[in-house]
Amino acid sequence: MNTNHSDNTPRDELPDALRWQLRAMRRDQEPERDLWAGIAERIQAQPRQAEPPRRRWIAPVAMAATLVFAVGLVGLWRIGGQVPVGPGAGPAQGETLVQLEAQGMTRQYQAAMIEVGPGRPPAELQPAFDELDRNAALILDALAHDPDSRLLLEQLRKTYARRLALAQRVAYA
């Protein structure tokens, strides 16, 4: 865009006189003293904050729970969802493998929640905790009505995982 101003200078160019005046205004000035020494002293004088203790047992516990869950799902897939009924059938006669897996998953979830601690969530997160708890109760009720539903078992696993992850974030924040 080559629009001229009143002094016939294109908009993107400065007149030579103005350019020389701007160059004359620039002055390099060295600091009176070395500033880094003072900065370093102030950094060292500040109290250091201790890092929060890291819980290194969480990753192995989570991996073990995942392994137990995966083995249970493989068993569920191989058996076809039914636990044989009869002499020496298993822990509770007539219960399906899906029901047994849901019970085991619930026990693991409760144990993990005890490990995370009874921390009270912030008020803004309380509705999320309540909703996840309500969803888990609804899924368990639906499993009582449809004891062979693998979809409900997977939904229960996801709900417990979300609830546990949220509790861990609150506990370690």
C-alpha positions in Angstrom: 0.0 0.0 0.0 1.7 3.1 -1.2 -0.5 5.9 0.2 1.3 9.1 0.6 1.1 11.4 3.7 1.0 15.1 3.5 4.8 15.2 3.3 4.8 12.9 0.2 6.4 10.0 2.1 5.1 6.4 1.6 3.4 5.0 4.7 5.9 2.1 5.1 9.0 4.3 4.9 10.3 6.9 7.3 12.0 10.1 6.1 15.8 10.0 6.4 15.8 12.9 8.9 13.5 11.1 11.3 15.4 7.8 11.0 18.6 9.6 11.9 17.0 11.3 14.9 15.7 7.9 16.1 19.2 6.4 15.8 20.7 9.3 17.8 18.3 8.7 20.7 19.6 5.1 21.2 22.2 4.8 23.9 23.7 1.7 25.1 24.4 1.9 28.8 26.2 -0.7 30.9 24.8 -1.4 34.4 26.7 0.3 37.2 27.4 -3.0 39.0 27.1 -6.8 38.3 23.4 -7.6 38.8 23.8 -11.4 38.7 25.6 -11.5 42.1 22.6 -9.9 43.8 20.1 -12.1 42.1 22.1 -15.2 43.1 22.2 -14.1 46.7 18.4 -13.5 46.8 17.7 -17.0 45.3 19.9 -18.7 47.9 18.4 -16.7 50.7 14.8 -17.8 49.9 13.7 -20.8 52.0 13.3 -23.9 49.9 10.0 -25.7 50.0 10.0 -29.4 50.7 8.7 -31.6 48.0 5.5 -33.5 49.0 6.2 -37.1 49.7 5.6 -39.4 46.8 3.7 -42.5 47.2 5.6 -45.1 45.2 3.2 -47.9 46.1 0.3 -46.6 44.0 1.7 -47.7 40.6 2.3 -51.3 41.6 -1.1 -51.5 43.3 -2.8 -50.1 40.2 -0.9 -52.6 38.0 -1.8 -55.5 40.2 -5.5 -54.5 40.2 -5.4 -54.2 36.5 -3.8 -57.6 36.1 -6.5 -59.2 38.4 -9.2 -57.5 36.4 -7.7 -58.7 33.1 -7.4 -62.2 34.3 -11.0 -62.1 35.5 -12.2 -60.9 32.1 -10.2 -63.6 30.3 -11.8 -66.2 32.5 -15.2 -64.6 31.9 -14.7 -64.8 28.2 -13.4 -68.3 28.2 -16.1 -69.8 30.5 -18.9 -67.9 28.7 -20.2 -66.0 31.7 -21.6 -68.9 33.7 -20.3 -70.4 36.9 -21.1 -74.1 37.1 -23.7 -75.0 39.7 -23.4 -78.2 41.7 -21.1 -79.8 44.2 -17.8 -77.8 44.5 -19.2 -75.1 42.2 -17.5 -72.1 43.7 -17.9 -69.4 46.4 -21.6 -69.0 46.0 -23.8 -71.4 44.0 -25.9 -70.0 41.2 -23.9 -66.7 40.8 -22.6 -66.0 37.4 -19.0 -65.2 36.7 -20.0 -61.6 35.9 -21.6 -61.2 39.4 -18.5 -62.7 41.0 -16.3 -60.3 39.0 -18.4 -57.4 40.0 -18.2 -58.3 43.7 -14.4 -58.7 43.4 -14.1 -55.4 41.6 -16.2 -53.7 44.3 -13.9 -55.1 47.0 -10.8 -53.9 45.2 -12.4 -50.5 44.7 -13.2 -50.2 48.4 -9.7 -51.3 49.3 -8.2 -48.7 46.9 -10.4 -46.0 48.4 -9.2 -46.9 51.9 -5.6 -46.6 50.6 -6.2 -43.2 49.0 -7.6 -42.0 52.2 -10.8 -40.4 53.5 -10.0 -36.9 52.2 -13.1 -34.7 51.8 -13.4 -33.4 48.3 -13.7 -29.6 47.6 -17.2 -28.3 47.4 -17.0 -27.7 43.7 -16.1 -31.4 43.1 -18.7 -32.9 45.5 -21.4 -33.1 42.7 -19.0 -35.2 40.6 -18.3 -37.6 43.4 -22.0 -37.9 44.2 -22.9 -38.6 40.6 -20.2 -41.3 40.2 -21.4 -43.0 43.4 -25.0 -42.8 42.2 -24.0 -44.3 38.9 -22.1 -47.2 40.6 -25.2 -48.0 42.7 -27.4 -48.0 39.6 -25.0 -50.3 37.7 -24.9 -52.7 40.7 -28.7 -52.7 40.8 -28.9 -53.3 37.1 -26.4 -56.2 37.5 -28.7 -57.8 40.0 -31.5 -57.8 37.4 -29.2 -58.9 34.5 -26.4 -60.9 36.1 -24.8 -61.9 32.8 -24.3 -58.4 31.3 -20.7 -57.9 30.4 -21.6 -54.4 29.3 -22.7 -53.5 32.8 -19.6 -55.0 34.3 -17.4 -52.8 31.9 -19.5 -49.7 32.9 -19.0 -50.5 36.6 -15.2 -50.8 36.0 -15.1 -47.5 34.2 -17.2 -45.8 36.9 -15.0 -47.1 39.7 -11.8 -46.1 37.7 -13.1 -42.5 37.3 -14.2 -42.3 40.9 -10.8 -43.6 42.1 -8.9 -41.3 39.8 -10.8 -38.3 41.0 -10.2 -39.3 44.6 -6.5 -39.6 43.9 -6.3 -36.2 42.4 -8.0 -34.7 45.4 -5.8 -36.7 47.8 -2.5 -35.7 46.1 -3.4 -32.1 45.3 
